[in-house]
Amino acid sequence: MNVTNPYAQGGWGNPGNPGTIAGQFPNHSSIPPTFGALPAISAEPSPTLMAFFFVSSNYDILNSSVIGTKSQKYFDIQSTPYGGTEFTNFRRPSGETFSVVEWNGRPKVELQNLFRKDYVSRWMPLSSDRSSRTVTIGSTRYTWIYANEMVYVYPYGGDTRSLVARIYRGKEAITLEMTVNSLQAGLLEPFVVTAALLFSGRAIE
């Protein structure tokens, strides 16, 4: 299948031709529900990375559950309207909300203990050549770059051998793979939020 850059609505350009905006992924609404079973993936998982799947009945990442490789539920993502504005809540299994996205005009995001409520475009600013985004977590910056039908995450200024995570569309679910070190560093929650924003198909600038 010929797949193009899925982040056009989020302001990502085509890395092979920065002057253009690529198209979107096809509609996956015909894919049957995968609740209760791990989704199939099109890319082979790396033994050095831990995989997490955004599982939903209609490929909607903003209304999904994040499931680990042992069918353990890590988070629920739910979008609901309130007072004329749609909100996306990211919740732990305990029910505690750790992040909220407000979709009212220019979207805003808040992450518990990491990022006070502000524009999404400030949480993950787009590079001047529109080929990548930068996310700052604590005192460390990470580059998120689209290439070869995936998003790769590296330490800012690091080389491609320093992979931190990667995200891609599988046959039935969007998949986030992270190194053990990045999980131990507490990056799962902010990476889940960032991945959901990038793959939401919505404008985030």
Protein Blocks (a to p, Z undefined) as FASTA:
>chain_A
ZZddfklmnopacfklmkbccdddddfklpccfehiacddfbdcdfkbccdddddfkopa
klccdddfkopafbdcddddeehiacdddddfkopafbdcddehjaddddehkbccddfk
lmmccdfklpaccddehjaccddddeehiacdddehiafklcfbdcdddfkbccddddfk
lmmnopmmmmmmmmmmmmnopafZZ
